[in-house]
Amino acid sequence: MPTITRSDSFPSPIEWFVIEMGESLGLGKRPVDQRRRRVLYLIAKWATAEGVPLDRAAILVPAMVERF
């Protein structure tokens, strides 16, 4: 389980999104993988605040990443 999840409640939709992306990308427990999860979380949180749906194809397009 990534360290970005809260231990006192269920993961938020953004946390689930990052967990699933991390698993599909093969992220492990190395510090670099934790940083990658953190960046994915920050991008996903920012994108949803901008009105973008939680969709990998919508969030990780180069134009969206550049705006972040």
MIBA-581167 format. One record per residue (C-alpha): residue number from 1; residue in three letters; x, y, z. Coordinates in steps of 0.1 Angstrom, whole numbers, always signed. Each point is the difference from the previous one (the first is absolute). Layout:
N
<pt num="NUM" residuo="Ala" u="X" v="Y" w="Z"/>
...
END
This chain:
68
<pt num="1" residuo="Met" u="+0" v="+0" w="+0"/>
<pt num="2" residuo="Pro" u="+15" v="+34" w="-9"/>
<pt num="3" residuo="Thr" u="+8" v="+24" w="+27"/>
<pt num="4" residuo="Ile" u="-23" v="+26" w="-15"/>
<pt num="5" residuo="Thr" u="-31" v="-17" w="+13"/>
<pt num="6" residuo="Arg" u="-16" v="+9" w="+34"/>
<pt num="7" residuo="Ser" u="+1" v="-28" w="+25"/>
<pt num="8" residuo="Asp" u="-31" v="+12" w="+19"/>
<pt num="9" residuo="Ser" u="-24" v="-2" w="-30"/>
<pt num="10" residuo="Phe" u="-5" v="-14" w="-34"/>
<pt num="11" residuo="Pro" u="+21" v="+14" w="-28"/>
<pt num="12" residuo="Ser" u="-15" v="+30" w="-19"/>
<pt num="13" residuo="Pro" u="-8" v="-4" w="-37"/>
<pt num="14" residuo="Ile" u="+32" v="+18" w="-9"/>
<pt num="15" residuo="Glu" u="+20" v="-23" w="+23"/>
<pt num="16" residuo="Trp" u="-16" v="-31" w="-17"/>
<pt num="17" residuo="Phe" u="+8" v="+15" w="-34"/>
<pt num="18" residuo="Val" u="+37" v="+4" w="+10"/>
<pt num="19" residuo="Ile" u="+1" v="-35" w="+16"/>
<pt num="20" residuo="Glu" u="-13" v="-16" w="-32"/>
<pt num="21" residuo="Met" u="+23" v="+20" w="-22"/>
<pt num="22" residuo="Gly" u="+30" v="-9" w="+23"/>
<pt num="23" residuo="Glu" u="-9" v="-37" w="-3"/>
<pt num="24" residuo="Ser" u="-3" v="+1" w="-37"/>
<pt num="25" residuo="Leu" u="+33" v="+19" w="-3"/>
<pt num="26" residuo="Gly" u="+17" v="-26" w="+22"/>
<pt num="27" residuo="Leu" u="+10" v="+25" w="+27"/>
<pt num="28" residuo="Gly" u="+15" v="-17" w="+30"/>
<pt num="29" residuo="Lys" u="+11" v="+13" w="+34"/>
<pt num="30" residuo="Arg" u="+32" v="+17" w="-9"/>
<pt num="31" residuo="Pro" u="+3" v="+37" w="+8"/>
<pt num="32" residuo="Val" u="-1" v="+9" w="-37"/>
<pt num="33" residuo="Asp" u="-33" v="-19" w="-3"/>
<pt num="34" residuo="Gln" u="-14" v="+18" w="+30"/>
<pt num="35" residuo="Arg" u="+9" v="+34" w="-16"/>
<pt num="36" residuo="Arg" u="-16" v="-11" w="-33"/>
<pt num="37" residuo="Arg" u="-32" v="-9" w="+19"/>
<pt num="38" residuo="Arg" u="+1" v="+34" w="+17"/>
<pt num="39" residuo="Val" u="+3" v="+18" w="-33"/>
<pt num="40" residuo="Leu" u="-28" v="-20" w="-15"/>
<pt num="41" residuo="Tyr" u="-21" v="+9" w="+30"/>
<pt num="42" residuo="Leu" u="+8" v="+37" w="-3"/>
<pt num="43" residuo="Ile" u="-8" v="+0" w="-37"/>
<pt num="44" residuo="Ala" u="-32" v="-19" w="+5"/>
<pt num="45" residuo="Lys" u="-11" v="+23" w="+28"/>
<pt num="46" residuo="Trp" u="+8" v="+31" w="-20"/>
<pt num="47" residuo="Ala" u="-17" v="-13" w="-31"/>
<pt num="48" residuo="Thr" u="-33" v="-9" w="+17"/>
<pt num="49" residuo="Ala" u="+0" v="+35" w="+16"/>
<pt num="50" residuo="Glu" u="+2" v="+13" w="-36"/>
<pt num="51" residuo="Gly" u="-30" v="-21" w="-9"/>
<pt num="52" residuo="Val" u="+18" v="-28" w="-18"/>
<pt num="53" residuo="Pro" u="-15" v="-35" w="+7"/>
<pt num="54" residuo="Leu" u="+21" v="-27" w="+16"/>
<pt num="55" residuo="Asp" u="+11" v="-16" w="-32"/>
<pt num="56" residuo="Arg" u="+36" v="-8" w="-8"/>
<pt num="57" residuo="Ala" u="-4" v="+10" w="-36"/>
<pt num="58" residuo="Ala" u="-14" v="+34" w="+10"/>
<pt num="59" residuo="Ile" u="+24" v="+8" w="+28"/>
<pt num="60" residuo="Leu" u="+33" v="-13" w="-14"/>
<pt num="61" residuo="Val" u="-2" v="+17" w="-34"/>
<pt num="62" residuo="Pro" u="+31" v="+22" w="-7"/>
<pt num="63" residuo="Ala" u="-20" v="+32" w="+0"/>
<pt num="64" residuo="Met" u="-15" v="-7" w="+34"/>
<pt num="65" residuo="Val" u="+33" v="-10" w="+16"/>
<pt num="66" residuo="Glu" u="+16" v="+32" w="-14"/>
<pt num="67" residuo="Arg" u="-28" v="+21" w="+15"/>
<pt num="68" residuo="Phe" u="+6" v="-17" w="+33"/>
END
